[in-house]
Structure formats: C-alpha cells, structure tokens
C-alpha cells in the first residue's frame, strides 16, 4: 500500500493502482469516456487529466500509477476548462441527433455534456458522412457516432479474441470499422454484442425488432407466445430503478400479458429439457468410452450461439465434440409449435413465437440453419422458424415503457403450463458454470440412480476465466470438467484439448462448458448497459437465490418435463427428440 492525497484527502491505495482507482476510494469522480473496468486503460479520450500539487504538468489519471506521498489535484478551474475543451472537440465531430439516437438518455457523452453545461460549441461541426452498416443480423454499426474511445475494439480483440473490429484512418478521418473494412455481416463477428454493451455512445447497438413484435401483437390472426431467458429476470428491474440482481420473474410474466401476449412460457423450462438431452448425451458418450468404443470426448456445451458461431469459424475441427442439443431458446420454439399447439388446439401456423433474451447473438441463431425450422418439417406445415423473433432485455424494457405499464406495481403472475414451470437447475443456466452445475446434478442421477445429497457444486461458480474440477460419482466414475467464459479465455482450454488429441494422449476433460460473455448470460450483449463485475456478481446472486428458493432443484425432477416425454417426446435422445431438439454444425469461413 502507498499513502497519498487526493484533493488534500489522505488515502491508502494498492501499489501500482492508478490515480483513478485511488480517487474513487475517497468518492472523487474523475470523468472518463475511454475507461471501462473490464478493459486495460489506455488514455485515449484525455478527459481524466489531473495534476500534481505544485506542478503545472497534467497527467492522465487512468494510466498514471500512484506513488508514496503523491498529492493529486483532480479538479480546479484549469483542469475543468481543459476537460470542457476536450468534450467540445469530441462534439464537433459527433452528430447532434440525440433525440433519434438509441442511446438517448443513457449516453455517457450526453451525460458529460450536460454535467459540463455545454450548450453550444465554438468549433465548426465536421462530420464524415459515413453510412450505417446494418448488414449484421444482430447488431448495427453507426461509425458516424464513433468517438474513437477504442472500447469496442479492445473488447472485440482482447476480451473476446474475435478481431471483427478495428480502427481505420487517422486524425479526424479516423473511424471504427469491421475487419478489412468489409460489411460487419461478412466479418468474423460472432454477434455476441459485447462491443455494443461497452460502447459509451450510439455507435454500436442491437438491431431493434420491437416494431415487428408490436405488429404481431396487434394482428388478430396471430397467437403471440413469448418465452423469457433465465438471465432476463435478474436484469430487467435495473431499467426501472431497482438494484441489479432483483428477481423480477413474476412481474415480467404480468407485464408480458399486459403487452398483449396470449401465452407466457419460461425458457427455464427448456433449460431443464436441455439438461435431459445433453446429460443423456454425456452419459452415453462416457459409457461408450468406458467400454472401449469410439466416443468424442470431451462433450462441449452448445447453448451459447455466439460460441457456436466462434467454434464453427475458429475451431471447426472440434465439431464432433460439440453437443448436438439445441439451445434452450430453440428447444422451446420447437416445442411450442410442434407439441403445445396441438395440446392447446391452436393452429401452429398462427403462432408467433417471441423470445426475450439477454443476448444479441440469439437474433442470429433463429436463422442459423434449417434445424431452426424443425417444427415446420415435423408437422409438414408452414410454421416458419421455430422462434419467429428475438428481442433483448433492453428492447423489452422499451416496450414496457412505451405501453405505459407500471411494472413495479403489477401483481405477481405465474407462467403458463406445461412449458413454464421450472427447477432451480434451469434458472442457473444464466450464469457461467450454471449449465455445468445443472448437468452434474442430473448426470449424477442418470449414472447412479440416486439423488445428490448436496446439489450445490461450488467449484464451477465465480468469475475466474477458466474453472476446473473433478466430479466423483462414487461408483468408480470420475468426470473431469472445465468451465470457460469470456471468449478470450476459451482458446487455452481448446488448445489443450486439441494438443492432447493430436498427440494421441488422453484429453484432460470429459465435459466442457463455454459461454461467450463474461459471467455468462447475466452480462450478455442485450442486457442493461453499464455491466461491471460488481453488477455481474449481484445478478449472479439473484439467480442462485432463485435456485435456492426452488422446491425442485434438478432438471430430471421437473414433473412437466416428465409429462412432455411421456406424452410426446418418448425418451431423451430418442428419435422424436432428435428431430426437434438437436442440430448439426458446419465449418464456416471467417469472412463471408
């Protein structure tokens, strides 16, 4: 620890931490635009300038380390004037169409301009006339609004290891662009949306599909059905002023019905269904391997579409290791149109299936391949995609506000049956390690025919980039597992597997869970802005609390899952289940 002063206030700070970190310890807020706690600081914007007492020299607080007896001035007339000039220069190269911007009211540049009382700028407005790139099915790039803070590039290259974004040009002509200046839809982009989640302005944002949903809700010839993902229930409340991690499930159900949805289901149910299919697949592969047969080990999870896209582009030699189980979203879409429509006596061609997801890549997933139209093929009818449209948590919040619904004071309501009730295992799908923990709970039962005494599997919890553990089923069966999240952490795990496989050695894991976003779906690209590890932790706590409060905590215990198999699917991994609930994968080029 070192001792220093911030505006005359004594503070102790960790050696090698920054002035910015030290200032926050004494509740001094230094303005920033390029800084984000998920990323290494790189002093691009120049707003965080401070100076040492007795010195005219200004330094950038985000990259300047603290030192013993340092005395820092963070705010005086000169510093404020320089910061104001920096903002005015940024605004001179930025459109003034705030009312039409998707970040209006939630824009960091707009907030700072208001804080500094900027009503007019002394510099001539210079815009480059750059076109909007809407070639991507999930996110939209508006380079004209880019302030060159660099967050999206650092996220894409360093956090996610995708390299779909880069800077082109220099000076006032500098701009953000997709790699090689191709359209974003033809780049290596995996649609995770982390660039949009970290952008401080409206330069990158999710494709807005709310108008399509409104039209369907107003169409008397359609039967609108909706599902909500596990992570939505612990994030939506933030858009209405409640703390992160507030479990909002039953008010979401009520709000969806107020919006006009005739049937409300929960993706947690199909997460339970996914565990039955994926868990059975795992046990089958392990049994084959133990018997000396050829089995593609490890089994790698497939519920994250951004990860699926990444794998098909960067690691398609591992396609045999990928679970063929669809994501919970796609399983639910297939079950709604192929099973529930007949049970409810509704023409499946009239069903309009809407999915509320924390993830922008889900918008791409619904058209990933022909397996996303499995109900149509199964029924021999024109039912279209299994899921017709996807909206994010942010889009749902906007719809609720547009409809004037006082969501905070709605009475609690339940989801519809039979595709609504879920177990605690289904709800923890929304956090890194949750799929693995849910799978372990049911795989243990499938192998031993006994219930776990303690279903809490702590080794897979937390925000470590890679988590490893061994599960002892007590009958001589030991499973080595790995959990990886945030795409930049994945290569180490996969390369280890690939090297062992290519050398003819035993691979280090039997089962691997991968999620593209840091913390898992709780900080997906469509969640409320401003995600930090503290907020991720609160959302995670909310999901685990929902699990703890569940009467049933293992997917195989869900009586409605049992009912669906008995009435319709037959058995996990059976013929009908493979028709509707499983998919295949195709190697893809990085550039289309």
N, C-alpha and C positions, 0 to 999 in steps of 0.2 A: 504494500500500500504506500501511496505517496500523499503528502499533505500540500494542499494548495488553497487558493482563494478564488472564488467566482464572485465578482462584483463586491468584494470585501467580505464575503461569507466563507468561513472556513469549511473545507470539505476534504474527506479522505476518498481517494479513488484508487482502483487497481492499477498497478504499474502497467504501462503500455496501453491503457484505455485512452479514449480520446477526450478532448475538452468537451465535446458534445455530450458524451456519456456523463462526465463529471457535473456538467451544468444541470442535467436532469435530476441528479441526486438532490439538488437544493431547489428544485421546482423552478428552474430558469429555462424557459423555452427559447431556443435559438431556431430561427426559421430555416427550413431546408426544402428543396424540391427534388434533388437527385438522390438524397439519402433514403434508404429503407433498411430496417433492421435485418431483413433476410439476406442482404447483399453486402459485400465488402464496400466500404466508402471509397469514392474516387474523385470527390471535389469538383464535379462538373458544373454545377449551377452557380457557385460563388455567393450564395445567399447567407451562408453560415459564417461569414467573416467575423473575427473578433480581434482584439489586440491585447498585448501585454501592457500592464500598467507602467507608465513612464516611457513607452516606446510608440512611435508613430506607425510602425510596421503592422500590417494586418495579415492574419493567417486564417486558414480555413479550419473551423472547429472540428469537422467530421474526420479529418485526416491528421490533425496535429496531436501527438501524444502528450499526456500530462507529464509534468516533472516536479520534483521537490521544490517547494516554496514559490511555485509559479503563481502569479497574480493576474487574473484574466478579467478584462472588461468586455462584457458581451453586448452592452447597449449604451451608446451615447449619441449625441447629435450627428457626429460624422459617420459613425457606423450605420445609423438608420438612413442617412442620406444616400450612402453607397448602396445599401440594400434596395432602397426605393429606385435608384437608377437602374440596378440590375433588373428589377421587375418591369420597369418601363421599357427597357430594351427587349426583354422577352415578349412583352405585349405588342411591341411594334412589329413583330414578326409572327403574330398569332391572330387568327380570325376573331372578330368581335361578335360572333353569333351565339352568345351564351344561351339564349332562350331556346334555340333549336338543338343544343348540344346534349348528348346522352348523359353527360356528367354535370349538367346544370344543377346547382345546389349541393353537389358532392364533388367539387373540383378543387384540388389543392392550390392551383394557380388563382382561381377565382377567390378563394378564401383569403389568400395572402394579399391580393389586390385590394380586397375590402379592408383587411386589417391595416394596410398602409394608406388607406384613404385615397387610392388612385382613382381619380375621376376623368382625367384626360392625360394623354402622354405627349411629351414635347418632341417626339421623334416621328418622322414620316412612316406611315404604315407600308411595309413591304411584304407582300405575300407572293408565293411562288406559283400559285395556280395549280397545285398538284391534285390529281384526281383521287377519288376514293377507290380503294381496292376492295370490292365485295365478292371476290372470286372464291373465298373460303366459305364452306357451309356452316361454320361455327362462329367465326369472329370477323370483324370488319376493321380494316386499316385505313385511317384518315391521316396521311402524312402531313397535310397542311396544318394540323393542330399539334404536331410534334414540337416539343420544346427542347429536344435533344438532351434530356436528362440522362438517358442511357439505361434507365431501369429495365426496359423490356429486352434490350439486347443482352444485358448481363443475366437476366432471368433465363432467357432462351438458351444462351450459350453456356453459362456457368452453373446455374441451378439445374436446368433441365437437360443440358447436353444435347440439344436438338439442332441448334445452329440454323434456324429458319429465318432469323432476323439479323440485320447488320446496318451499319451506317454507310451511306454513300454521300459523296461530295464533301466540301469543306466550307467553313465560314457560314455566311448567311444562306448559302445554297445547300448546306448540309441537310440531310433528310434521313428518316428511318425508312427502310425498305426490306422486302423479303430477300433471302439469299440469292445472289446473282441477278437481282432486280427482276426476277420472274414474278408473275402474279402469285399472291400468297397461297392461293388454292393449288398451285403447281409446285410449291416449295416443299422442303422436308417437314413442314409444320405438322404437329400431331394433334392440334386443336385443343390442347389442354387448357388454354385460356389464361395461363399464369402471366403472360405478357399484359393482358387486359386487367387482371387483378392487381398488378403492380404499377400500371400506368397512372400518373397523378392527374392527367387531363383526359380529354376525349379523343386521343389519337388512336387508341385501340379499344374496342368494346365488343360485347357479344351481339350477334345477329338478333334483332328484335323480332320475335314471331307472335307477339301478343295480338296484333291485328287479326291474324289468321284464327287465333283462338276465339276472339270476340265474335268473329263472323260465324264460327261453328256454334257458339253458344246461342246465337240469335236465329239459327237455322232450324225451323220447326221439323224439318225432315231428318235431322240428325239426333242421335242419342249420345251426348257428350259424357265420356267416362274419364276419370283422372286418377293418377297414382302419384304419391309423393315419396321421395327417396329418404333414406334414414337421416342423412345429414341436414336436410332442409328443416327438420323440426327443432334443431338447436341453433339455427342461424337466422331464420326469418324474423324472429322477435326483435333483433337488432335494428331492423328497418323501421320499427315502431317505438324505439326508445327504450327497450328493455335490455338487460345485461346479456352479453354473449353467453351461450350455454343454456338459456331459458328453454325448457322443454315446452313446446308450443303446439304439440300434436293435435289435440282435440279442438283447439280454436282454429287450426288450419283446416280441419275437416269442415267445421261450421262455415268458415269463410268461403271455401270452395263451393259449398252448396248455395251460399248467397250469390256467388258469381253466376250460378246457373248450371253447374254440373249436376247431372241427374244421378250419377253413381260415383261414389268415392271409395277407391281402394288404396292399399298401402304397399309400397314396394318392399317393405319389411317382410311381408308375407312371401313374396317371390325370392327374397334373400334366403328365407328358410327353405324354399324349394330348390334354390341353387345349391345349398349345402347338401341336400339329399342327393342331388345329381352329381355334384363334384366330389362329395365324400365317398359315394359309392364308386366313382371312377378311381379315386385314390386307392381305396381298399382293393379294388380289382387289380390295379397295376402292381401294388405291393405283393399281393398274393401270387400273381404270375411271376414276379421277380424272385420271390422266395422259393417257388417251385422250379426254378431254373429256366423258366421261359423268357422270351424276349419282351421286355416291358420298357417303355420310355420313361425313365426316372431321371430327374425329378419331375413331378407334375407341377406345372406353373399355373397360377390362377389367371382367369381371363375376364373378370368382371369390370375392369377399367378400360374403356375404349381408347383412351389416349395411349395407354400401354400397349394395347393390341396393335394400334397403328405403328407405334415405335418398333415393336417386335417384328412386324411384317416388313418394315423398311431396314432396320439395323441388325436384327438377329433372326432372320427368317430360317436359318439352319436349325433353329430350335422349335420350329412349328410342331414337330412330333411330340414335344414335351408340353405343349400348351393344352390346358383343359378344353375340351370341346363344349363344355357347358356355356350357354349364353349368359349374358349379364342379367341380373335381376330385372332391370327395366325391360329387356327383350323377352324374358320369360313371362313377365306379367302381360305384356302386349299380346303374346301368342295365346295365353290362357284366357284373356278377356274375350277375344274374338272366336277362338276355337271351342272353348269349354263353357264359359259363363254365358255367352249369348244364347246358346241352346237351353241352358238351365233356366235363364230368365225369360225365354220366349221372345227374344229381340232379334230382328234381322241383323246379322253381323255386318252386312253392307251399309247399314245405317249408323253403326257405331263409329264415333270419332274419338280416338284414344289419345289422350293428352298425358304427358309425363312432366312432372316438376322435379328438376334435377339440380344439384349443386354444381354441375359440370357442363362446360360448353361442348366438350367432345361428344356428349350424348346426342347433340343435334346432328352430328355426322354419322353416328352409329346406326341410326334408324334406316339409313340407306347403304350400309356398309357392303352387303351382298344380298343375294336372293334369299338367303336364310332369314332375313329380316321380314319376309313376306310368307312365313311358314303357315300361318292360319289360312291364308288365301289358297295355298297349294293343298293343304289338308282338307279344306271344305270344298274345294273346287268352285269357289265363288270369288267375286271381285271385291275382296275386302281391303285391298291396298296393303300398305305397310302394317305390320303388327302394331307399331306405335306411329300414329299419324304426325304428331308434332311434339317438340320438346321446348319447354321454357325453363329458364333458370330461376333460382331463388329471387334474384333481383327483379326479374320480369314479373313474377307472381306478386311481389310487393307492390310494383307499379299498378298492376291490375286491381289489387285490393284498394289502393288509394284512389284510382280512377273511378271505382264503383262507389266510393264514399262509405265503405264498410268500416265501422268502428270495431276493428278486430279485437282490441284489447278487452272489450266488454261483451263479446259474444259468449253465449252459453257453450259449455263443452259438449261436443258431439262425438259419436263413435264412427269408425269406418264401416262400410257395408261388408256383408259376408257373402260368399265364403273366402274372398280374396283380400280380406282386410286384416283379420286378427293375426297377430304375430307373436313370436317369442323374443326373449332378450337377445338371443343369438342373431336374430335378424336385424335388430337395431344397431348393434356394434359393427355392422358392415361399413358404417360411415366413417370409421377411423382406422388409421394404419394398425395392422395387427388384428383387426376385428374379424376379418374373413378367416384368418388362420385360427383364431381362438374359437370361433363358431364351428369351424371344421373339426378341430380337435375334440370338442365336446361331443359331436355326433360320431366322428370316426371311432372314438373310444368305444362307444356303444355298439357300433356296427361290427367291431372286431371282437369285443369281449362279451357282448350281450348284457353288459352291466352299465349302470349309470355312474358317472364320475361323482365322487364324494364332494369334491370342490371344483366347481366349473370355472372359477377364476384362474386364467392362465396368464400370470403376470409377466413372464419373460418376453412376451411379444408386445407389451404395452410401452408407451413412451415415444419420444421424438428422436431417438437415436436413428441415424440414417439406415443402418443395417442392424438387425437383431437376429441372433442365432440361438437355438435351444435344441434340446433333445427331449422327446416325449416317450416315457416308458409306459406301455400299456399293461405291464405287469404279467404278461404271458410269454415273455421272450421277445416280444415285438417292440423294437425301439425305432422311433422315427426322428430323423434329423431334419430340422426345419430352418428356414430363413425368411425374414420379412424385410422388404426394402421399400422405401417410399422416397419421393422427390427424384425425378428421373436421373439426375446426375449421379445418384448413388447406386444405380442399378447395374452399371457396367462391371463393377468389381465383382458382384455376385455371379453374373452371367459368364464373365470371362473365366472365373474359377471353375465353373461347371464345364465350360467348353474345353478348357485346357485338360481337365481330368478325363473327359470323354475322348478327346482326340488322342490322348496318350494311352488309352485303353485301361485307365485306372478307375477305381470306384469313385463315383461322383460324391461330393461332400454333403449333398442334401437329398431328401426324399420328396419334400414338398416346399414350394417357394411361393410366397405372396408378394405381389408387386402392385403398388399404386403410384400413379404418375405425380401426384401433387404432395407437397409437404404436409404431413399429418394425415394424409388420406383425403377422403371426400369432404371432410369438415372444412377444408380450405380449397375446395375446387374452384375452377375459374369462373363460376357463376354465382359464388357466394357474395354476401355483402362486402364492400370494399374495406380496406384497412386491416386485413388479417395479419396478425403477428403471432409469435409463439405463445404469448400470454393469452390471446384470444383463442388460438387453437386449443390450448390447454383447457379453457373454460368450456368450449364446445365439446371437447372430448369427455370432460367430467359429466356434462349433461347426458351424453349418450350412455356412458357407463351407469349413471344413476337410473336412466330409463330401463336398462338391462337389470340392474339390481332390484328394481321395483316390480319386475315382471313375475307373474305367477309361474310361468314356464320359461326356462332359460336355454333350452336345447331345441334345435330345429325339428328333430325327429319326434319331439313331444307335442308338436302343434296338432291338435285334433283335426283342424281344417286341412292340413297337409295330408294327413291320413285319409281324410274323406276324398280329396281330389285324386289320390292314387287309386283308391277303391272304386270310385265312380267312373273314372275317366282314363287316367294315365296307365294304370296297371301296376308297374313296378319301376323303381328308379333305374335309369339306363336301359329301360325296355324299348321296344320298337316304337311305340307311340311317343314316348318321352324323347327319343332321338329325333323323330320327325319334327317336333315342336320346340324342344328346349335345347337343342345342340346345334353347333355350327362348324364350319371349316375355315381355314385361313389360306391366304395366298401371298407369296412373296411380292413385294411392291418396290418399285424404284424410288429413290429419294426425290427425284424430280419427275413430274409427270409431263 
